[in-house]
Amino acid sequence: MKERAPVKKRLTAMALACTMVMGTVALAAETEKVISVTPMQMTINGQTTIPLKSDGTAAEVFAYDGATYVPLRYLSELLGVQVDWDAEASGIAKLEKVPNFAAPAGDGVYTASSTGFGGEVTATVTVTNGKITACALAGDKETPAIGGAALEVLRSRVETLGSAAIDGVSGATMTSNAVKTAVQKCIDQAMGKKAATVVSYTPGTYSATAKGHKGNVTIEATFDKTSITSVEVKEITETYGLAWGLETSPAEVLPGQIVASQSLAVDVVTGATVTSRAIVSAVAECVMAAGGDPELLKSVPVERTEPQDLVLEADVAVVGAGAAGLCAAISAMENGAKVVVLEKQGVTGGATARSGGKIVAAGTKWQEAQGFYDTPDMMMDFFRSVGEGMLNEELLRYYSDNAAQLMYWMEDQGVKFQDVEAIHSSIETWRVHNPAGGGGQVSGGSGNGAQLTVPLTRTAEKAGAEFVYNCRAEELLVNDGNAVVGVKGTRNDGSEVTVNAKSVILCTGGYASNREMTARYDECAKDYMTLVPAGNVGDGLVMATAIGAKEVVSPATQVIYVSKTCGLGIKEEAGLIVNARGERVVNEYTYQYHVGQGIAQSGCAYGYYIASAADPNKSAQFGMTLESTPHAPTAAELAQQIGVDPAVLQATVERYNELCGKGKDEDFGKPADKMVSLEGELYAIRLDPSVTVTYGGLEVDKDTRVLDTNDRPIAGLYAAGEVAFTGLCGREYPSCGLAVGTAAFFGKVAGETAARAR
């Protein structure tokens, strides 16, 4: 007799879990059979069980159009779980990828963990009479408002379904996957199932999407029976130049590493951690879809080289690879220097790549093309008008006179500029220049700055700069005369890097991520957010002051007020803005710094944007669609939701509507066409402080030489960018594009000066 091979069919989790009863199944060769209507005991994946409905009772007959049986072909084509049926043993089936399979389990309490977004997520599952009766979830490293908030929802879903096959929470994919994996581990323990030790997949190509820092990352992974054969990033909306676009970006690095190592334990790319985790999470979902065990792959070791200390020789060592550091490296090489760049992150770009990439300049060809007459003198006059007598006029004059030439030089390095815009539409002169793809206040902080840093990185690499990534510079090396002769740092693997150099240029950025340093400012004393890299903690200041450099503490720093949920607050919105007490304190249609200043000077650490359906702003309209946005039919009721005195907010809204009706803002002078009354349902979108640019820092001369506490240059030490932002503004940040523009300019100057001094 001809041997009969097992016949593979496909069934869905829904049918298996909720409505389908498995009866006696007999498959003759090439002959369809039917399912018995009587519930029966079966052996599935080695476990003897009776298929159950979600309420724990035996599953009833699966009916289709009133029939009491269904052809197996229909089930396999309609549904999605693969079943291997053995024609010689009709009561035995082997199921693959069954999310809702309920089998008898040993009573008890089981605990297991899996990696979430920020760290370990732990599930503690209680099994009573073979059912999940309780589930506790812990994940204190998850983002409180996202993954942390999702834990309670996920816990409830596990207890309701009694399974790990729950729906995840939108926006918290990594936390959801960690919960599902940890719960499944608990179930496996209860069933006495041992963890997989052999990697196996159902061959094919699978796709999955995970949430990154700014949007979704979609991955496509292909498998054969025993390995991942390819991983591709198909769609990504993350920050260009950090998440993707460079040879060191996670979108370019991680797919190849995962395939080469056959592991999910690959290192994240420092500076693009969220994107890195999203890629790994999406690949893990593909692994599960292919029938594999992502937890097994997370335990597969990745081959890493043994940490070794490194000693390098250079004419010029540059610390930091944002706009300042990249321009310094290129200009130093243009002047004949051998350059080594130490970068704390795994990618270049720094705060510049996260910014809008704008540069403020006067008398440029882009202004001329758009019909704007402007001169360095006019720009300098504007800086003086808001500088409150705190400016280093020599430095700012030097920049103003040469900013246009800087931009032409940057064009030669591959940067493309497209147009100019105003600082704010309420301010007449248009001198803020956008790189390709930028434009409008909406691009501020959007990551368009990589249109500067990516071409600059490629130019520096092509010119021969040696980049050492994942290296935190910690010490300036000096000789007996206190002249700087190098820099020393530590890489992420613990190895030390020493660069012996004739000159060192500090381009380490500001300190917005160092809450101890920013605590000197009242507006930063409370919890604030920032878009700058986590590594911007003032390393350059610490190293330089340790050898006697002068640090200047500015009386202020730039703080803007913005919504964490919809980005409202920096895009020229002009609706009603109130402080935390419900009071109107500023003309809303003004430069973003002035709005933030109004809230801060009123003594409040946050404010609210009050909106209604008539608001013309897109960000406000989006904010009103979010479930998290408080809303009510009256101002008094809305006030109660946000902890404001109802009488105060009611009076504020009534007065604002009165002024809208008059067509004249008698209180703060906002233009009449920006006065839109609040009618119908009211919404309160919270605005929280965000630190963008830190002022002050090291004091330098016109040649970017760092000065000591006696105002004398420290031999061999130069600085550019936010680490040396002293004297470039007063309390008010005068214009978008000043920080990036001066960083690039003085970085270029530092490279030239340091190279010529060797």
C-alpha positions in Angstrom: 0.0 0.0 0.0 1.2 3.5 -0.9 2.3 5.4 2.3 0.1 8.3 3.0 1.8 11.6 3.8 0.3 14.0 6.4 -2.1 16.5 4.8 -1.6 20.2 5.8 -4.7 22.4 6.3 -5.1 25.9 7.7 -7.5 27.0 10.5 -7.8 30.3 12.3 -7.3 31.1 15.9 -10.8 32.5 16.2 -12.4 29.3 15.0 -10.2 27.2 17.3 -10.6 29.3 20.3 -14.3 30.3 20.2 -16.6 28.4 17.9 -15.0 25.2 16.3 -15.4 21.8 17.7 -12.9 19.2 16.7 -14.5 15.8 16.1 -13.3 12.6 14.6 -11.4 13.5 11.4 -10.4 10.9 8.9 -8.7 11.8 5.7 -8.4 9.1 3.1 -5.9 9.8 0.4 -7.0 12.8 -1.7 -10.5 12.6 -0.1 -12.2 15.3 1.9 -13.9 14.3 5.1 -16.2 16.1 7.5 -15.9 17.2 11.1 -18.0 15.3 13.6 -20.6 17.4 15.5 -19.7 15.8 18.8 -17.0 17.4 21.0 -14.2 15.0 21.6 -10.9 14.7 23.3 -7.9 15.3 21.0 -4.2 15.2 21.2 -2.8 18.5 20.0 0.9 19.4 20.1 1.4 16.6 22.6 -1.4 17.8 24.9 -4.6 16.0 25.5 -7.4 18.5 25.5 -11.0 19.4 24.6 -11.2 22.6 22.6 -13.0 25.3 24.6 -14.9 28.4 24.0 -13.8 31.7 25.6 -16.2 31.1 28.5 -14.5 27.8 29.2 -17.3 25.5 28.0 -16.8 22.9 25.3 -16.9 24.4 21.8 -20.2 23.9 20.0 -20.6 22.8 16.4 -19.1 25.2 13.9 -22.0 25.9 11.5 -21.8 27.5 8.0 -25.0 28.5 6.2 -26.9 26.2 8.6 -24.8 23.2 7.9 -23.4 21.0 10.7 -20.1 20.3 9.0 -17.6 22.2 6.8 -15.2 21.0 4.2 -11.6 21.2 5.6 -10.5 23.1 2.5 -12.9 25.9 3.3 -11.5 26.2 6.8 -7.9 26.1 5.6 -8.5 28.8 2.9 -10.6 31.0 5.1 -8.6 30.8 8.3 -5.0 31.3 9.2 -3.6 28.7 11.5 -1.7 25.8 10.0 -2.7 22.3 11.0 -0.9 19.1 10.2 -3.4 16.2 10.0 -2.2 12.7 10.0 -4.5 10.5 7.8 -3.5 7.4 9.8 -4.4 9.0 13.2 -7.6 10.9 12.7 -7.8 12.0 16.3 -4.3 13.7 16.4 -3.5 17.1 14.9 -0.4 19.2 15.1 -1.2 22.9 15.2 1.2 25.7 14.3 0.8 29.4 15.3 -2.3 29.0 17.5 -2.7 32.2 19.5 -5.8 31.3 21.5 -5.2 27.7 22.2 -6.4 26.7 25.7 -5.0 23.6 27.2 -5.2 22.2 30.7 -2.6 23.9 32.9 -1.1 23.3 36.2 -2.6 25.6 38.9 -0.2 28.1 40.4 1.5 31.5 40.0 3.9 31.9 37.1 6.3 34.8 36.4 8.2 35.6 33.2 9.7 38.7 31.5 10.5 40.0 28.1 12.1 43.2 26.8 9.9 46.1 26.2 10.6 49.7 25.0 12.6 50.9 27.9 13.5 47.6 29.7 12.1 44.5 31.2 8.4 43.9 31.3 7.3 41.2 33.8 4.1 39.3 33.8 2.8 37.3 36.9 0.0 35.0 35.9 -2.3 33.1 38.2 -3.8 29.8 36.9 -6.7 28.3 38.7 -8.6 25.1 37.5 -6.7 25.3 34.3 -7.7 28.9 33.6 -5.9 32.3 33.9 -7.7 34.0 36.8 -5.4 36.9 37.4 -2.5 38.8 35.7 -0.2 41.4 37.0 2.2 43.4 34.8 5.2 45.5 35.8 7.4 47.7 33.6 8.7 50.7 35.4 11.2 51.4 32.6 8.4 51.9 30.0 7.5 55.5 29.0 4.8 56.4 31.6 2.4 58.1 29.2 2.7 55.4 26.5 3.9 51.9 27.4 3.3 52.5 31.1 -0.3 53.6 30.5 -0.8 50.6 28.2 0.0 48.0 30.9 -3.3 48.3 32.6 -5.2 47.9 29.3 -3.1 44.9 28.4 -3.6 43.3 31.8 -7.3 43.6 31.5 -7.2 42.0 28.0 -5.2 39.1 29.3 -7.6 38.4 32.1 -10.7 38.8 29.9 -9.4 36.5 27.1 -7.4 34.2 29.4 -4.7 34.1 26.8 -1.6 35.8 25.5 -3.3 36.3 22.1 -4.5 39.8 22.9 -4.7 42.8 20.7 -1.8 45.2 21.4 -2.3 48.9 22.3 -1.8 51.3 19.4 1.3 53.4 19.9 2.8 51.0 22.4 3.8 48.1 20.1 7.0 47.2 21.9 5.4 47.1 25.3 2.4 45.1 23.9 4.7 42.5 22.4 6.7 42.2 25.6 3.5 41.6 27.5 2.3 39.0 25.1 5.6 37.2 25.1 5.9 37.3 28.9 2.3 36.0 29.4 2.9 33.2 26.8 6.0 32.2 28.8 3.9 31.9 31.9 1.3 29.8 30.0 4.1 27.6 28.7 5.4 27.1 32.3 1.9 26.1 33.4 1.6 23.6 30.6 5.0 22.2 31.4 6.2 23.2 28.0 9.9 23.7 27.7 11.4 26.7 26.0 12.3 26.2 22.4 16.0 25.3 21.8 15.8 24.7 18.0 15.2 27.5 15.6 12.6 26.7 12.9 10.4 28.8 10.7 7.7 28.5 8.1 9.4 29.7 5.0 8.1 32.9 3.4 8.2 36.7 3.6 6.5 38.5 6.4 5.8 42.1 7.2 5.4 44.0 10.5 5.2 47.5 11.7 6.4 49.1 15.0 6.2 52.6 16.3 9.4 54.6 16.4 10.2 58.0 17.7 8.2 60.0 15.2 6.2 57.4 13.3 6.0 53.9 12.1 8.8 51.6 10.9 7.7 48.8 8.6 10.0 45.8 8.2 9.9 42.9 5.7 11.7 39.8 6.7 12.2 36.6 4.7 12.8 33.1 6.2 13.8 29.7 5.1 13.2 26.7 7.4 16.1 27.5 9.7 17.2 31.1 9.3 16.3 34.7 8.5 17.6 35.2 5.0 16.9 38.9 4.6 15.5 41.9 6.5 14.5 45.1 4.7 13.2 48.5 6.0 10.3 49.1 3.6 8.8 52.3 5.1 10.2 54.7 7.7 9.0 58.1 8.9 11.8 58.6 11.4 14.3 61.4 11.4 16.5 61.5 8.3 20.2 61.5 9.0 19.7 59.8 12.4 17.3 56.9 11.9 18.2 56.5 8.2 20.3 58.0 5.4 23.8 57.3 6.7 25.9 54.2 6.6 25.9 54.2 10.4 22.1 54.8 10.8 20.0 51.9 12.3 17.9 51.4 9.1 21.2 50.7 7.2 23.1 48.9 10.0 20.6 46.7 12.0 19.0 44.6 9.2 22.4 43.3 8.1 23.5 42.6 11.6 20.3 40.7 12.4 20.8 38.5 9.3 24.5 38.0 9.9 24.1 37.0 13.6 20.6 35.4 13.4 20.0 37.2 16.6 17.7 39.9 18.0 20.3 40.8 20.6 22.0 43.3 18.3 23.2 46.6 19.8 21.0 49.7 19.4 22.5 52.6 17.6 23.3 55.3 20.2 21.5 58.5 19.3 18.7 56.6 17.4 17.7 54.2 20.2 14.0 54.3 19.7 14.3 53.6 16.0 16.7 50.8 16.7 14.2 49.2 19.1 11.4 49.6 16.6 13.3 47.7 13.9 14.1 44.9 16.3 10.5 44.8 17.6 9.2 44.6 14.0 11.6 41.8 13.1 10.5 40.0 16.3 6.9 40.2 15.1 7.9 38.7 11.7 9.7 35.9 13.6 6.5 35.1 15.5 4.5 35.2 12.2 6.9 32.7 10.7 6.4 30.3 13.7 9.7 31.2 15.4 10.4 32.2 18.9 11.7 35.8 19.2 12.8 35.1 22.8 15.1 32.4 21.6 16.7 34.8 19.2 17.1 37.4 21.9 19.3 34.9 23.7 21.5 34.2 20.7 24.8 35.9 21.4 26.1 38.4 18.9 29.8 38.1 18.1 31.6 41.2 19.2 35.2 42.1 18.9 37.1 42.1 22.2 37.3 45.7 23.5 40.7 47.2 22.8 42.2 50.5 23.8 42.9 52.8 20.8 45.6 55.4 20.4 45.4 57.8 17.4 47.6 60.6 16.1 46.1 63.7 14.5 46.8 67.3 13.7 43.4 68.3 14.8 41.0 66.3 17.1 37.3 67.4 16.8 34.9 66.4 19.6 31.3 66.2 18.4 29.9 65.8 14.9 27.0 68.2 14.6 27.1 71.2 12.4 30.0 72.8 14.3 32.1 69.6 14.4 31.5 68.6 10.8 32.3 72.1 9.5 35.4 72.2 11.7 36.6 68.8 10.4 36.1 69.8 6.7 37.8 73.2 7.0 40.7 71.8 8.9 41.3 69.2 6.2 41.0 71.9 3.5 43.9 73.5 5.3 46.0 70.4 5.2 45.3 68.9 8.6 44.9 65.3 9.5 41.6 65.0 11.5 40.1 62.6 14.0 36.5 63.1 15.1 35.2 61.7 18.3 31.4 61.3 18.3 29.4 60.3 21.4 26.6 58.8 19.4 26.5 56.0 16.9 25.6 58.5 14.1 26.6 62.1 13.3 24.2 65.0 13.4 23.8 65.9 17.0 21.2 68.5 17.9 21.5 70.0 14.3 20.0 66.9 12.8 17.0 67.2 15.1 16.4 70.8 14.3 14.8 72.5 11.3 18.3 73.1 9.8 17.6 76.8 9.4 20.4 79.4 9.0 19.9 83.1 9.5 21.9 85.2 7.1 21.7 88.6 5.3 22.5 89.7 1.7 22.2 86.2 0.1 21.3 85.2 -3.4 18.2 83.4 -2.0 16.9 86.6 -0.5 17.6 88.4 -3.8 15.8 85.7 -5.8 12.6 86.2 -3.6 12.9 90.0 -3.8 14.1 90.8 -0.3 16.7 93.5 0.3 18.8 92.8 3.4 22.3 93.6 4.6 24.6 92.4 7.4 24.2 95.8 9.0 20.4 95.4 9.0 20.7 92.0 10.6 23.2 93.2 13.1 20.8 96.1 14.0 18.1 93.6 14.6 20.3 91.5 16.9 21.2 94.6 18.9 17.5 95.5 19.3 16.8 92.4 21.2 20.2 91.8 22.8 19.7 94.0 25.9 23.4 95.0 25.8 24.6 91.5 26.4 26.1 90.8 23.0 29.7 90.1 22.1 29.5 92.4 19.1 32.8 91.4 17.7 31.7 87.7 17.3 28.2 88.6 16.1 29.5 91.2 13.7 31.9 88.6 12.3 29.1 86.2 11.8 26.7 88.7 10.3 29.3 89.9 7.8 30.2 86.4 6.6 27.0 84.3 7.0 26.2 84.5 3.3 29.7 83.3 2.3 29.3 80.5 4.9 26.2 79.3 3.0 28.0 79.4 -0.4 30.8 77.3 1.2 28.3 74.8 2.5 26.8 74.5 -1.0 30.3 73.5 -2.1 30.2 70.7 0.5 26.9 69.3 -0.9 24.3 71.2 1.1 21.3 72.5 -0.8 19.3 75.5 0.3 15.9 76.3 -1.2 14.4 79.6 0.1 14.0 82.1 2.9 11.3 82.9 5.3 10.5 85.3 8.1 11.5 84.6 11.8 7.7 84.8 12.3 5.1 86.2 9.9 4.6 89.1 12.3 8.2 90.1 11.8 8.9 91.8 8.5 12.4 90.8 7.4 12.8 87.5 5.7 16.3 86.1 6.4 15.8 82.6 7.8 17.2 80.2 5.2 15.8 76.7 4.7 17.7 73.7 3.4 16.0 71.4 0.9 12.7 70.1 2.1 12.3 72.7 4.9 10.1 75.7 5.3 7.7 77.3 7.7 7.8 77.2 11.5 6.3 73.7 11.2 9.8 72.4 10.2 11.4 73.7 13.4 12.6 70.6 15.3 11.4 68.4 12.6 14.7 66.7 11.8 15.2 68.6 8.5 18.6 69.6 9.8 20.0 66.4 8.5 19.8 68.0 5.1 22.9 69.8 6.4 24.6 67.1 8.4 24.3 64.2 6.0 26.1 65.9 3.1 28.6 67.4 5.5 29.3 63.9 6.9 29.8 62.4 3.5 32.1 65.3 2.5 34.2 64.8 5.7 34.4 61.0 5.2 35.4 61.5 1.5 38.1 64.0 2.5 39.6 61.5 4.9 38.4 62.3 8.4 38.6 59.4 10.8 35.4 59.0 12.8 35.4 57.2 16.2 31.7 56.6 17.2 30.2 55.7 20.5 33.0 57.5 22.3 32.4 60.0 25.1 35.3 62.5 25.4 36.1 62.9 29.1 39.5 64.5 29.5 41.6 67.1 27.7 45.3 66.2 27.7 47.7 69.0 28.5 51.5 69.4 28.7 53.5 71.1 31.4 52.6 74.5 30.0 48.9 73.7 30.2 48.7 73.7 26.4 46.2 71.2 25.1 47.9 68.3 23.3 45.0 65.8 22.9 41.8 64.3 24.2 40.9 61.1 25.9 37.6 59.3 26.0 35.8 56.0 26.6 33.8 54.0 24.1 30.5 52.2 24.9 32.4 48.9 25.2 34.6 50.3 28.0 37.8 50.7 25.9 39.7 53.9 26.1 40.5 56.1 23.1 43.4 58.5 23.2 43.9 61.1 20.4 47.3 62.8 20.5 46.7 66.1 18.6 48.3 69.5 18.1 44.9 71.1 18.6 41.5 70.1 19.9 38.2 71.7 18.8 35.3 71.2 21.2 31.9 71.0 19.4 30.0 69.1 22.0 26.8 71.1 21.9 24.8 72.5 24.8 23.5 71.1 28.1 19.7 71.0 27.7 19.7 67.3 28.7 21.6 68.0 32.0 18.9 68.9 34.5 21.4 69.9 37.1 22.9 72.5 34.8 19.6 73.8 33.6 18.2 74.0 37.2 19.9 77.4 37.4 17.0 78.8 35.4 13.6 79.2 37.0 11.7 78.1 33.9 13.7 74.9 33.8 13.5 74.0 37.5 10.4 71.9 36.9 9.9 69.0 34.6 10.6 70.1 31.0 11.1 68.3 27.8 13.8 68.8 25.1 14.4 67.6 21.6 18.2 67.7 21.8 20.1 64.4 22.1 20.3 62.8 25.5 24.1 63.1 25.3 24.0 66.9 25.3 24.9 67.2 29.0 27.7 69.8 28.9 30.7 67.4 28.4 32.8 70.1 26.7 32.1 72.6 29.5 33.2 70.1 32.1 36.4 69.1 30.3 37.4 72.7 29.5 36.7 74.2 32.9 38.7 71.4 34.5 41.9 72.9 32.9 41.0 76.5 33.7 38.7 77.6 30.9 36.2 80.4 31.6 32.5 79.5 31.7 29.9 82.3 31.3 26.5 81.6 32.9 23.8 83.4 30.9 20.9 84.9 32.7 18.4 83.0 30.6 18.0 80.2 28.1 15.5 79.5 25.4 12.3 77.8 26.6 9.3 77.4 24.3 5.9 76.0 25.3 4.6 73.2 23.2 2.1 70.3 23.3 3.5 66.9 23.9 0.6 65.3 22.0 0.2 67.3 18.8 3.1 69.7 18.6 0.9 72.8 19.0 2.8 75.9 20.2 5.5 76.6 17.6 3.7 76.8 14.3 2.3 80.3 14.4 -1.0 79.3 16.0 -3.1 82.2 17.1 -5.9 80.9 19.2 -6.5 81.7 22.9 -3.5 80.7 25.1 -3.8 80.9 28.9 -1.4 80.1 31.7 -1.9 77.4 34.3 -4.4 79.7 36.2 -6.6 80.2 33.1 -5.4 83.8 32.5 -4.6 85.2 29.1 -1.0 86.7 29.3 0.3 87.3 25.8 -0.5 88.2 22.2 -0.6 84.7 20.8 0.4 85.7 17.2 4.0 86.4 17.9 7.4 84.7 17.8 7.3 81.5 19.8 9.9 82.7 22.3 7.6 85.6 23.3 4.6 83.3 23.9 6.7 81.1 26.2 8.1 84.2 27.9 4.6 85.4 28.6 3.7 82.1 30.3 6.9 81.9 32.2 6.8 85.5 33.4 3.3 85.0 34.7 4.8 82.5 37.2 3.4 79.4 35.6 5.3 76.3 34.5 2.7 75.4 31.8 -0.3 76.7 29.9 -3.2 75.7 27.7 -4.3 76.4 24.2 -8.1 76.7 24.3 -9.6 75.7 21.0 -13.0 75.1 19.4 -14.2 73.7 16.1 -13.7 77.1 14.3 -9.9 77.1 15.0 -8.2 77.3 11.6 -4.9 75.7 12.8 -4.3 72.1 11.6 -2.3 71.2 14.8 -5.2 72.4 16.9 -7.7 70.4 14.8 -5.6 67.3 15.3 -5.3 67.9 19.0 -9.0 68.1 19.3 -9.3 64.6 17.9 -7.2 63.0 20.6 -8.9 61.1 23.4 -6.5 62.5 25.9 -7.5 66.1 25.2 -9.9 67.5 27.9 -13.1 69.0 26.5 -16.4 70.3 27.7 -19.4 72.3 26.5 -18.6 75.3 28.7 -15.4 77.0 29.9 -16.4 76.4 33.5 -16.8 72.7 33.0 -13.5 72.6 31.1 -11.8 74.4 33.9 -12.9 71.7 36.4 -11.3 69.1 34.2 -7.9 70.8 34.1 -7.8 72.1 37.6 -8.4 75.7 36.9 -10.7 78.1 38.8 -13.9 77.9 36.7 -14.7 81.6 37.2 -11.3 82.6 36.0 -11.4 80.6 32.8 -15.0 81.5 32.1 -14.1 85.2 32.4 -11.1 84.8 30.2 -13.1 83.1 27.4 -15.9 85.6 27.6 -13.4 88.5 27.4 -11.6 86.9 24.5 -14.9 86.4 22.6 -15.9 90.0 23.4 -12.6 91.2 21.8 -13.2 88.9 18.8 -16.6 90.5 18.4 -15.1 94.0 18.5 -12.5 93.1 15.9 -9.8 94.6 18.0 -7.6 93.1 20.7 -7.6 95.9 23.2 -5.6 93.7 25.8 -2.6 92.4 23.9 -2.8 93.8 20.3 -3.2 90.7 18.3 -4.2 91.4 14.7 -8.0 91.3 14.1 -7.8 88.6 11.4 -6.2 86.3 14.0 -9.0 86.8 16.5 -11.4 83.8 16.1 -14.1 83.4 18.8 -14.6 80.2 20.7 -18.0 78.7 20.1 -19.4 75.3 21.0 -17.4 72.5 22.6 -14.2 73.8 24.1 -10.9 71.9 24.2 -7.8 72.4 26.4 -4.5 71.4 24.9 -1.7 71.6 27.4 1.5 73.4 26.6 4.6 72.3 28.4 8.1 73.9 28.5 10.7 72.6 26.1 14.4 73.7 26.3 15.9 74.0 22.8 19.0 76.2 23.0 21.2 76.8 26.0 23.0 80.1 26.2 26.4 81.0 27.6 29.1 78.4 27.9 32.8 78.8 27.1 34.1 82.2 26.1 36.0 82.4 22.9 37.7 85.1 20.9 37.1 85.9 17.2 39.4 83.0 16.2 37.4 80.6 18.4 40.3 80.2 20.9 39.0 79.2 24.3 39.8 81.8 27.0 40.9 81.0 30.5 39.6 82.8 33.6 42.1 85.6 33.0 40.7 86.1 29.5 43.8 84.6 27.9 43.7 82.0 25.1 44.4 78.4 26.2 47.0 77.1 23.7 45.7 74.3 21.4 42.0 74.6 22.5 39.2 75.9 20.3 35.4 75.7 20.6 32.4 76.3 18.4 28.6 75.8 18.5 26.4 75.7 21.6 29.3 74.8 23.9 30.5 78.3 23.2 27.3 80.3 22.7 28.5 83.1 24.9 27.6 86.6 23.7 25.5 85.6 20.7 22.2 86.6 22.2 20.7 88.2 25.3 17.8 86.8 27.3 15.8 86.4 24.1 16.7 83.9 21.4 16.4 86.4 18.5 15.9 84.2 15.5 15.5 80.6 14.2 18.8 79.7 12.5 21.1 81.6 14.9 22.3 78.5 16.8 22.9 76.3 13.7 24.3 79.2 11.6 26.8 80.3 14.2 27.8 76.7 14.9 28.5 76.0 11.3 30.3 79.4 10.8 32.5 79.3 13.9 33.2 75.5 13.4 34.6 76.5 10.0 36.7 79.2 11.6 37.9 76.8 14.3 39.0 74.3 11.7 40.9 76.9 9.7 42.6 78.4 12.8 43.5 75.1 14.4 44.9 73.7 11.2 47.1 76.8 10.5 48.4 76.8 14.1 49.8 73.3 13.9 
